[in-house]
């Protein structure tokens, strides 16, 4: 008998017997795969949310399809990160989902919010060996648990209904890849449970049991990833676009730069030259592509250097949607970093 089971299996086992009788509930829509996975986990045994951005599509470049419009028109609840992540959804929520309650998870209590980094090589946001750095004073947080010593400051956000352009902070003020901090994911699960329970009180006990099981599984996942990444801390790497700083801060594995700030805007020759210089300064390192975007730029940057190329997938584009996707996404990030950064031999 193994000492422990993977987090996703623990979650599945914990939800095989719901706390009470479950009655089907539909009309729930989630924007992107990581959010859909968290919602699906809380809804397990009751219903399945509909997903807008399917497959390997990127929310940065997505255009709504007729089937997406139909899903929004029949929605009772819509979960998204917010307009700074799913910009394509803003007007559609106002025009198509007028009868739905829209939950912007970027406003959840307990989130740790980080400002966007500037430039390609992150010098202004350099980190020490613990993954902390000069930018910490700019972080926003309502997380008082001192989880791992990384990044505590004070800024409150509370979940609320969609309200036009009033989302509690300036657009672009924060990096919206929130789910890559596992403590943020737990805060989102709490908001999702509350919203579902309010919309569907007949299944309140099931939502609560699922959320508790999912939170416990996320804690197990966090411990596993901490151990997995410990041997490669301090080894520099470059990412395709700046999507990973929540993961970096949570686990103390800071990136040295990104090829592009925004993946819909390809970098020019000057930026590519700066990244190549950074790779050479780091010595043998890794440069990571993403499955949603053309990897040719990575080949250009690593050519003639000792750097290796790898792939990171921050949104689970290559994964099958469902409750386990979030766990698989995080484990895959950790495995990709460890495998590429580990010394040869």
N, C-alpha and C positions, 0 to 999 in steps of 0.2 A: 504494500500500500504506500503510495507516495506521500510525502509529508504535507504537501499542499497542492491544490488544484489551481489551474489558471483562473484568473479573475473572471473571465467570461463564463467559464463552467460553473464557478461558484454562484454567479448571478443567476444563471439558468436554473441551477438546482434549487436556489432559494425561492424561485418564483413558480415552481411546479405546482405548489399548492397555494392558491391565493387565499388571502385572509377572509374572504367571504364570497358569495355568489357574484359572478361578473355578468353584466349585461352589455351587449354590444353598443359601442359608441362610435359614430363616424363623423365626418366633416372636420377632421383635424389635418392641417397642412403644415409642412415644415419646409424651409427654404433650401438648405444645403445638407449634404450627407452627414456631417458630424452632428448637427442639430437634430436632424431626422432620427439619428441613432439614439440620442438621449431621450427624445420624445417616445420613440418606439419602445425603449426599455421601460419607461414609466407606464406605458399603455399595454404592456404584454398581458395577454389573457383577456383583454377588453376589446381591442381593435388595432388597426394599423394606420398610422398617419400616411398621407400622400406626400410625395417628395417632388419638389419643383426641379432642382438642378440635378439631373440624373447622369449616370455613367461618369465619364471622365471630363465632362464639361466644367468650365471654371466660372464661378460667380462674377469674376472680374470682366468677363467678355460675353456673358450669357444674354440671350434674347428670348423673351417669353414666347411659347408656342400656344396654339389654340387649346390644347389639352390642359395647359397650365392655367389659362384664363378660366376654363370651365371649373377646374378644381377650386380656384379662388372664389368663384361665384357661389359655389355650394358650401363654402367653408363656414364652420362655426367658430373655430379657433385657428389662428395662423401664428406660427412661431418663426421668428427670424432673428438674426443678430441685430441688424439695424441698417439705416441708409448708407452708412459708410462702408459696409461690406456688400450688401446686395442692392447696389444702386438701381439696378434694373427693376426692382420690385416697388419702389416708392410710389410712383403714380398709379401703378396697377392696384395696389392695396386700397388707395382712395377711390378708384373708379370701379373696381370689380368686387372687392371684399368689404363693401360698405356695411353689410349685416354681421360681419365676423368681429370677434374680439382679436386684436392683433397684439402679440406679446413681443416686445423688443428685448431680447435677452441681454443686450449690452447695458440695460438699466437694472439688472438684477442686484439685489442686496448681496454683499459679500464679495463682489468681483474685485480683483486686482487689475487695474488698468494701467497700461504703459503707453507713453507717447511714441509716435513714430520716430524712427531713427533717420537721420539725414546723411546723405552722401553714400558712397559705395563701400567705404572701408571702415566705417563706424569708429574713427579715432576719437570723436567727441564723446563716445559712449564706451570707452574701454573698460574692461572688467578685470577684477583680480581673480585669484584662483578659486574663490568661492562663488564666482558668477555674479558678484556685486560690482557696481561701478559708479562713475561720476553722474550718471543720469538718474540715480535712484531718487534724488530729491524731487524729481518731476513726476514720479509715479503717483497714481491715484488709487486709493484702496479703502475698503471698509472691512478689511480682513484683519481681525484682531487676535487670531489664534496662534500667531507666531509659528506657523507650520514647520518651516525649515530654516528660518533665519534669513531668507531672501526677501527683500523688497517690501517693507511695511511702511506705509504713510497713511494719510487720512483723507478719504473722499467718499461720500456716500452716494449710492445709486439705488433706486428702487424700481421694480418692474411696474409698468403702467401700460394702459391701452395706447394704441397708435393714435397720434394726435397731430396729424399734418406734419409740419416741419419742426415742432417743438419736441425735441428728444433729450432735453436735459443737459446737453453740452454742445459745443461747436462741432460742426462736421469736420472730420479730419484731426480732431484733437487727440485721438487715441488710436492705437493699433487695434484693429477689430478681429484679429485671429485669436479670440479670447479662449476658445475651447482647448488650446494647447497648454494652458496651465490647468492641471488636474483639479486644483482647488476651485478654479472658476467653473469647471464642469460640474462639480458638486453643487455650487451655488445655483447653476442653471437647472439642475435636476430638481432642486427645491422649488424654484419658480414654476417649472413645468408641472410638478405635482399639485401645487396650489391652484394653478389655472385650470387643470383638468378636473380637480375635485370640485371647484366652484361651478364649472360648466356641466358636470356630470356627477352629482352627489351620490347617485345610486352605486357608483363604483369607487367611492372615496377610500374604502378600506384596502381595495386592491392597489390603487394608485400609491397609497402610503407604504404598503408592504413592498411594492416594486421599487419605489424610490429609496427605501432603506437598504434593500438588497443591492441596488445599484451603487449607492454611496459606499457601502462596505467593499464592493468589488473595485471601485476606483481607488480606495485606500490601498488595497492589496496590489493593484497595478502600479501605483506610485512607488511602493517599496521595491517591487521587482525591477522597475526601471532605474531607480537609484543605484541598486546593486549592479545592474547590467552596464551602466555608463561609468561607474567609478574608475575602471582601468584606463579610460581614454580621456579623462578630464585634462584640460590644459593643451590638447592637440588642436591646432587651428584648422578651420575649414571655412569655405565660402559657399553660400546658398544661392539659389537662382533668384528668388525675390525675398524681400525681408518679411517673411511670414512666421518666423520661428522664435521670436524673442521671448514669448511666454514660456515655451518649452525650455529655452536656454536658461532663463532665470530660475525656473522651478528646479532644474536639475544641475545647474552650475556648469553648463557646457556652451560658453559664448561663441558665436560665430565671429569671424574676423571681417566679414563684409558680405555684400550681396551683388550679384551681377546687375540686377535692375531693382529699382525701388517699387515700381508699379509694373506688373507683368504685361499689361497691354501696351506699354511703351518700351520699345527695344532700345538698349543703350547705344550710344555713339562710340566712335573710335577712341575718344579721350577716356571715357569711363572704362572701356575694355582694357586699355593700356594700364590704367590705374589698378585694376583688379589683377592683371598679370604681374605687375610689380609687387602687389601685396602677396600673391602666391609665392613668388620667388623669395620674398623676405621671410615667409613662414617656413621655407624649406618643404620637405615632403609633407603634403597635406591632402585634403579632399576638396573637390568642387562638385556640388550637387545640382543636378538637373531636376525637373519636375515632369511627371508624365503628361500633364495637360499642355505643355509648351515645347516648342522645337528645341532639341538638345544641342543643336549645332554650335551655339555660342559656347557651351561648356567645352566642346572639343577644341575650339579656337583658343580658349584660355589655358587649357592644360597642355596644349601642344608645345613640346620642347622643354617642359618642366618635369619635376619629379612627382607632381601631384597626380592623384588618382581621381577618376570620375565616379560618382555614385548618383543615386536617385532618392529624393525625399518627396513624400506625398502628403502635404498638410491637410488635404480635404478628403482623403480616402477615395480619390477618383478611380483607382484601380480595384477597389473593394466592392463587395456585394452589399447593398443597403440592408439595414436591419439593426436590431439591438446590439449585436456583437461588433458592428463596424467601428465604433469609437475605441473599443479595447484593441482591436486589430490595428487601427490607425496608429495609436500611440506605441504599441509594441513594434510595429514596423519602423517607425521613426527611430526608436532606440536601437533596433537591430542594424538598420542601415548605417547609422553613425558609428556604432561599435565596429562593424565589419570593415568599414572603409578607413576608420581612424586607427585601428589596431596596428601595431608595428608588424611589418612583414616577418614571416617565419615564426 
